[in-house]
Amino acid sequence: MSLLKLQNGSDIRGVAVEGVQGEEVNLTVDAVSKITFAFKQWLENKMPSKDLKIAIGRDSRISGEMLIDAAIKGMSSKNVTIYDCGMASTPAMFMTTIDDEIDADAAIMVTASHLPFNRNGLKLFTKKGGADSKDIKEILDIADNLEDNNYTVNGRVENIDFISKYSKGLVNIIRETTNEEKPFNNCKIIVDAGNGAGGFFAAKVLKPLGANIEGSLYLEPDGYFPNHEPNPENKEAMESIQQAVIDSKAELGIIFDTDVDRAAVVDGKGNAINRNPLVALMSAIVLNDYPNTTIVTDSVTSVGLKTFIEGKGGKQHRFKRGYKNVINEAIRLNEEGIQSHLAIETSGHCAFKENYFLDDGAYLVTKVLITFANLRKSGKDLGDLINKLQEPFEVREFRAKITNSEFKQYGLQLLDEFGSYINTVPGWCLEEPNFEGVRVNCADQSGWCLVRMSLHDPVLAINMESDIPGGCEKIEKLLMSFLNKYEGLAFS
């Protein structure tokens, strides 16, 4: 198998262990050794005559330690120092390249985000940030063309507890900004880590700041994820932290995904602040610090969110799905002289210009905690900051698998024909500007719909919202009258 099949956009992902019927292992220890050998070679090509320093960490997956060993085997050589950070978060691994003491040239995180226990993968970083899809392809091309390797074992490996140092940095930011040593004395704040790598935040960040963390859930790492999917977009996961906030009478709840590059929160009334409300909250926080800035979001945000951001004096730039897409677009805007301090997806990926445009769930929560501390002094809650956000009455999302072997061409042709179809529907018109798929304003149903291709899979994704009861049903009926013509679609 070509290792290129393991590419998933700007990540590398595959099946690392058996345990799910029909899913054969393809991210083997040999594959990981080859990929990290190729990564080392790719770095050497960019930094010739330099002794490299590479940091590596993992989340709680059952295959993590095995793949760390394989990765170290691939990178080991006399001109490479490897820092084994053990259990860590994805953003913490990037920060090893910024840290004055470690000053790593590159970093690797062994993770597959919120995917099931049998999956795993690699996220690669340099001092410039996460590798993009072009970089990943180059590295996998090198790995694919390697002959059998006799790996050396004379590289230097140091075990370090970087997550503790990273946590202290977050604590210091909160103390310096609030001007308080323990701003959360007599305050209960709980964390749901979903048995991922985010359990550190309760003990290493919240507790030193004075918070009572009793009632926190699933802080212990367990790579089988027995309680719920560690994913702020997952309904069961959000209900878990909402109920925990209510049961424990907490003032704030925090939930992370497996590798802590995404997060969401719950206010003291048990209201979930994720997806559109999370984008609104982070926009309000950023616009307080950087008035009039442009907020780059993904493509599935609501009409009410645009109104909310503009009401706060900002501008929304609705772009594409994919955390690297929104981040790269924000960077591009800044390079063109358009001020953009926030790139955020409804999935919970959130990157600030002030934080290297790194999608860091723990930093997102740090910004929330600072705002929460200030609101609390005046008897207010986070919900008060976004109470003017108009949310849709109905939301629907479904997918259709494209069964045609030429799925990209098939999907693009379908989208082109859908663009023509909407001209035949009374009250429907194209949204402008639009950067992904076909987004339609559906005036007669007081809503909108978006039909787009999945970023990586042979899947057609459909989102819709309406401000009136039954609106989504009417939109879906009109959509299906078009989509049912296509035999190459299988709906779920």
C-alpha positions in Angstrom: 0.0 0.0 0.0 1.2 3.5 -0.9 1.7 5.5 2.3 0.0 8.4 0.5 -3.3 6.7 1.3 -2.7 7.6 4.9 -2.9 11.3 4.1 -6.0 13.1 5.5 -5.5 16.7 4.4 -2.8 18.1 6.6 -2.8 15.1 8.9 -1.7 11.4 8.6 -4.3 8.9 9.9 -5.0 5.2 9.7 -6.0 2.1 11.5 -3.4 1.3 14.1 -4.8 -1.7 16.0 -7.4 -4.4 15.3 -10.7 -4.5 17.0 -13.2 -3.1 14.5 -14.7 -5.5 12.0 -13.8 -4.7 8.4 -11.0 -2.3 9.3 -7.5 -3.7 8.6 -4.4 -2.2 10.2 -2.6 0.1 7.8 -0.8 2.5 10.2 1.7 -0.1 11.2 4.9 0.4 13.3 6.9 0.0 10.1 4.8 2.6 8.3 5.3 5.1 11.2 9.1 4.5 11.3 9.3 5.1 7.6 7.2 8.3 7.8 9.3 9.7 10.7 12.5 8.8 8.9 11.2 10.7 5.9 10.2 13.6 8.1 13.7 13.8 9.5 15.1 13.7 5.9 12.6 16.4 4.8 13.8 18.6 7.7 17.5 17.9 6.9 16.8 19.0 3.3 15.5 22.3 4.6 18.1 22.7 7.3 21.3 21.2 6.0 24.4 20.9 8.3 22.2 21.3 11.4 21.8 18.9 14.3 18.1 18.5 14.7 16.0 18.7 17.8 12.5 17.0 17.5 9.9 16.7 20.2 7.2 14.0 20.2 4.1 13.4 22.3 0.9 11.4 22.2 -2.7 11.3 23.4 -4.3 8.5 25.4 -4.9 6.0 22.6 -4.0 2.4 23.2 -1.6 2.4 20.3 0.2 5.6 21.4 3.2 4.2 23.2 3.8 1.6 20.5 3.8 4.3 17.7 6.0 6.7 19.8 8.6 3.9 19.9 8.3 3.3 16.2 8.6 7.1 15.5 11.7 7.4 17.6 13.2 4.4 15.9 12.6 6.1 12.5 14.2 9.4 13.6 17.1 8.1 15.6 20.5 9.1 14.4 23.7 10.8 15.7 22.7 14.3 14.6 19.2 14.2 16.1 18.1 14.8 19.7 14.6 13.6 20.5 12.5 14.9 23.3 9.9 12.3 24.4 7.1 14.3 26.0 4.9 11.3 26.8 1.2 12.2 27.3 0.7 15.7 25.9 -1.6 17.8 23.8 -1.3 18.7 20.1 -0.9 22.5 20.8 1.7 21.8 23.5 3.8 19.9 21.0 3.9 22.9 18.7 4.9 25.0 21.7 8.1 23.0 22.1 9.3 24.7 19.0 8.6 28.1 20.6 10.0 27.2 24.1 13.3 29.0 24.8 14.8 26.0 26.6 13.8 23.1 24.3 13.8 25.2 21.1 12.8 22.2 19.0 13.2 22.4 15.2 10.1 20.2 14.7 7.5 18.3 16.7 5.2 15.3 16.2 1.9 14.5 17.9 0.6 11.0 17.8 -3.1 11.4 17.6 -6.3 10.8 15.6 -8.4 13.5 17.4 -11.9 12.2 18.2 -11.8 9.1 16.0 -12.4 5.6 17.5 -9.9 3.7 19.7 -8.5 1.7 16.8 -7.4 4.7 14.8 -4.3 6.8 15.2 -2.2 9.3 13.3 0.5 11.9 13.2 0.4 15.7 13.2 3.7 17.3 12.1 5.0 20.8 13.1 7.9 23.1 12.4 8.5 26.5 13.9 6.3 27.9 11.2 3.3 25.9 12.4 1.5 22.8 11.3 2.6 21.1 8.1 0.1 21.7 5.3 -1.3 19.1 2.9 1.5 19.9 0.3 4.2 19.2 3.0 2.5 16.0 4.0 2.4 14.7 0.5 6.2 15.5 0.0 7.0 13.6 3.2 4.9 10.6 2.3 6.4 10.6 -1.2 9.9 10.3 0.4 8.6 7.5 2.7 7.1 5.6 -0.2 10.4 5.6 -2.1 12.6 4.5 0.9 14.4 1.2 0.5 14.5 -1.1 3.5 16.1 0.8 6.3 18.6 -0.3 8.9 17.6 2.2 11.6 20.3 3.4 13.9 19.8 3.5 17.7 22.5 5.9 18.6 20.3 9.0 18.7 19.8 10.9 21.9 16.4 10.6 23.6 15.4 12.7 26.6 12.1 12.2 28.5 10.6 15.5 29.6 7.3 16.6 31.3 6.5 19.4 28.9 2.7 19.4 29.6 3.5 20.7 33.2 5.6 23.6 31.8 2.9 24.4 29.2 0.3 24.4 31.9 2.3 26.9 34.0 2.4 29.2 31.0 -1.4 29.2 30.8 -1.7 29.8 34.6 0.7 32.8 34.3 -1.3 34.3 31.4 -4.5 34.2 33.5 -2.8 35.6 36.7 -1.1 38.4 34.8 -4.3 39.4 32.9 -6.7 39.2 36.0 -4.0 40.6 38.4 -5.0 37.9 40.8 -3.0 34.9 42.1 -6.1 32.8 42.6 -9.0 34.4 40.6 -11.2 31.4 41.0 -11.3 31.1 44.8 -14.7 29.9 46.0 -15.6 29.0 42.4 -16.5 25.6 41.0 -15.2 24.9 37.5 -15.3 21.4 36.1 -13.7 19.6 33.2 -14.8 16.7 31.0 -11.7 15.3 29.3 -13.5 12.3 27.8 -10.6 10.1 28.9 -8.4 11.9 26.4 -5.2 13.9 27.1 -7.0 17.0 28.5 -7.3 15.8 32.1 -4.2 17.9 33.0 -6.2 21.1 32.7 -8.1 20.5 35.9 -5.2 19.8 38.2 -2.4 21.8 36.5 -4.3 24.9 35.4 -7.6 25.3 37.3 -6.5 24.1 40.7 -3.5 26.4 41.0 -5.9 29.3 40.2 -8.0 28.4 43.2 -10.9 26.6 41.4 -12.9 23.8 43.0 -12.8 21.0 40.4 -14.9 18.4 42.2 -17.5 16.9 39.8 -15.0 16.8 36.9 -15.5 13.9 34.5 -13.3 11.3 32.8 -10.0 13.0 33.6 -8.1 9.7 33.6 -6.7 8.7 30.2 -8.3 5.6 28.7 -7.6 5.0 25.0 -10.8 3.0 24.6 -12.9 6.1 25.4 -15.5 4.1 27.4 -17.8 6.9 28.4 -18.4 9.1 25.4 -16.7 10.3 22.2 -14.2 13.1 23.2 -15.6 15.6 20.9 -17.3 19.0 21.6 -19.5 18.5 18.5 -20.9 15.2 19.8 -24.4 15.5 21.3 -23.8 12.9 24.0 -20.5 14.5 25.0 -22.1 17.9 25.4 -25.0 16.5 27.3 -22.5 14.9 29.7 -20.8 18.1 30.7 -24.1 20.0 30.7 -25.6 17.6 33.2 -22.4 17.6 35.3 -22.5 21.4 35.6 -26.1 21.2 36.8 -25.5 18.2 39.2 -22.4 19.7 40.7 -23.7 23.3 40.8 -20.6 24.5 38.9 -20.3 28.0 37.6 -18.5 26.8 34.4 -18.0 23.6 32.5 -15.2 22.8 30.1 -14.9 20.0 27.5 -12.0 19.1 25.3 -11.5 16.7 22.4 -8.9 13.9 22.7 -5.8 15.9 21.9 -7.0 19.3 23.2 -6.8 21.3 20.0 -10.6 21.8 20.3 -12.9 22.8 23.2 -16.3 24.1 24.2 -17.8 25.4 27.4 -21.1 25.3 29.4 -22.3 28.3 31.4 -23.5 28.2 35.0 -27.1 27.6 33.9 -26.1 24.5 32.0 -26.3 26.0 28.5 -24.0 24.6 25.9 -21.7 27.1 24.3 -20.4 25.2 21.2 -20.8 25.6 17.4 -22.4 29.0 16.5 -22.6 30.2 20.2 -18.9 29.4 20.7 -17.9 31.3 17.5 -20.0 34.2 18.8 -18.4 34.1 22.3 -14.9 34.0 20.9 -15.7 36.8 18.5 -17.0 39.0 21.3 -13.9 38.4 23.3 -11.6 39.1 20.4 -13.5 42.2 19.3 -13.2 43.6 22.8 -9.4 43.4 22.4 -9.2 44.2 18.7 -12.1 46.4 17.6 -13.3 46.1 13.9 -11.2 43.0 13.2 -12.3 40.4 10.7 -13.4 36.9 12.0 -12.7 34.1 9.6 -15.1 31.2 10.1 -16.0 28.0 8.3 -18.9 27.7 5.8 -21.7 26.4 8.0 -22.2 29.3 10.3 -25.7 30.8 10.8 -27.2 34.0 9.5 -27.6 35.1 13.1 -23.9 34.8 13.7 -23.1 37.3 10.9 -25.5 39.8 12.4 -24.0 39.2 15.9 -20.4 39.8 14.7 -21.4 42.9 12.8 -23.4 44.2 15.8 -20.1 44.0 17.8 -18.3 46.1 15.2 -16.6 43.2 13.5 -16.7 41.6 10.1 -17.3 37.9 9.3 -15.4 36.3 6.5 -17.2 33.0 6.0 -14.8 30.7 4.2 -14.4 26.9 4.0 -14.6 23.9 6.3 -11.3 22.6 7.6 -9.3 24.1 10.4 -6.2 24.7 8.2 -8.4 26.4 5.6 -9.7 29.0 8.1 -6.3 29.5 9.7 -4.5 29.9 6.3 -7.2 32.3 5.1 -6.8 34.5 8.2 -3.0 34.6 7.7 -3.6 35.5 4.0 -5.9 38.4 5.0 -3.3 39.8 7.4 -0.6 39.6 4.7 -2.9 41.6 2.4 -3.3 44.2 5.1 -6.8 43.1 6.3 -6.7 42.8 10.1 -7.8 39.4 11.3 -7.2 38.2 14.8 -9.4 35.1 14.9 -9.9 32.0 12.8 -12.5 29.6 14.1 -14.5 26.6 13.0 -17.9 25.6 14.4 -16.1 22.2 15.3 -14.2 24.0 18.1 -10.9 24.6 16.3 -10.0 28.2 17.3 -6.8 30.0 16.5 -5.7 33.5 17.6 -3.2 35.7 15.8 -1.7 36.5 19.2 -1.0 32.8 19.8 0.8 32.0 16.5 -2.5 31.1 14.8 -2.3 27.8 16.6 -5.6 25.9 17.1 -5.3 25.4 20.8 -8.4 24.3 22.9 -6.6 25.1 26.1 -5.7 28.6 25.0 -9.3 29.1 23.9 -10.5 28.1 27.4 -7.8 30.4 28.9 -9.3 33.4 27.0 -12.8 32.3 28.2 -11.6 32.0 31.8 -10.2 35.5 31.7 -13.5 36.9 30.4 -15.4 34.7 32.9 -13.4 36.1 35.8 -14.2 39.7 34.8 -17.9 39.0 34.3 -18.1 37.2 37.6 -17.0 40.3 39.5 -20.1 42.1 38.2 -22.5 39.2 38.8 -22.7 38.2 35.1 -22.2 35.0 33.2 -20.8 34.0 29.8 -24.3 33.7 28.5 -24.8 37.4 29.1 -22.1 38.1 26.5 -23.9 36.3 23.7 -27.6 36.8 24.7 -28.2 38.8 21.5 -27.2 36.0 19.2 -30.2 34.9 17.2 -30.1 31.2 16.8 -32.1 29.3 14.1 -35.4 27.6 15.1 -34.4 24.4 13.2 -31.1 22.9 12.2 -30.5 19.8 10.1 -27.4 18.1 8.7 -27.2 14.9 6.7 -24.8 13.2 4.3 -24.9 11.2 1.1 -22.1 8.8 0.1 -21.0 9.2 -3.5 -20.8 5.6 -4.9 -19.6 6.6 -8.3 -15.9 5.6 -8.7 -15.0 9.0 -10.1 -16.5 10.7 -7.0 -14.8 14.1 -7.3 -15.9 14.6 -10.9 -19.4 13.3 -10.1 -19.7 15.6 -7.1 -18.5 18.7 -8.9 -20.9 18.1 -11.8 -23.8 17.7 -9.3 -22.9 21.0 -7.6 -22.8 22.7 -11.0 -26.2 21.4 -11.9 -27.5 22.3 -8.4 -26.4 25.9 -9.1 -28.7 25.9 -12.1 -31.6 24.1 -10.3 -32.0 26.8 -7.7 -33.0 29.3 -10.4 -36.2 27.2 -10.8 -37.2 27.4 -7.2 -39.2 30.4 -6.1 -37.6 32.5 -3.4 -34.2 30.7 -3.7 -31.0 32.5 -4.7 -27.2 32.0 -4.4 -25.4 33.4 -1.4 -22.7 35.9 -2.4 -19.8 35.7 -1.7 -19.4 32.0 -1.2 -16.2 30.0 -1.1 -17.4 26.4 -0.7 -20.0 24.3 -2.4 -23.3 25.9 -3.2 -25.0 28.0 -0.4 -28.6 29.1 -1.0 -30.7 31.6 0.7 -34.2 30.2 1.0 -36.4 33.2 1.5 -39.8 31.3 1.4 -38.6 29.0 4.2 -36.8 31.7 6.2 -33.5 29.8 6.0 -30.6 28.6 4.0 -29.0 25.4 2.8 -25.4 24.4 1.8 -24.5 21.5 -0.4 -20.8 20.8 -0.5 -18.2 18.1 -1.1 -16.5 16.6 2.0 -12.9 17.7 2.3 -11.4 14.2 2.0 -14.1 11.6 1.6 -16.5 10.6 -1.3 -19.3 12.3 0.6 -21.8 15.0 -0.2 -22.5 17.1 3.0 -25.8 19.0 3.3 -26.5 21.6 6.0 -29.7 23.6 6.5 -31.3 26.0 8.9 -34.6 27.8 9.2 -36.1 30.4 11.5 -39.7 29.0 11.3 -41.2 25.6 12.3 -41.2 23.2 9.4 -38.8 25.3 7.4 -36.1 22.7 7.2 -38.6 20.0 6.1 -39.7 22.2 3.2 -36.0 22.9 2.2 -35.2 19.2 2.4 -38.2 18.3 0.3 -37.1 20.7 -2.5 -33.5 19.5 -2.1 -34.4 15.8 -2.4 -36.5 16.5 -5.5 -33.2 17.4 -7.1 -30.8 14.9 -5.4 -33.0 11.9 -6.0 -32.2 12.1 -9.7 -28.6 11.0 -9.0 -28.2 7.2 -8.8 -24.6 7.6 -7.6 -25.8 8.9 -4.1 -26.5 6.7 -1.1 -28.2 8.6 1.7 -27.8 8.0 5.5 
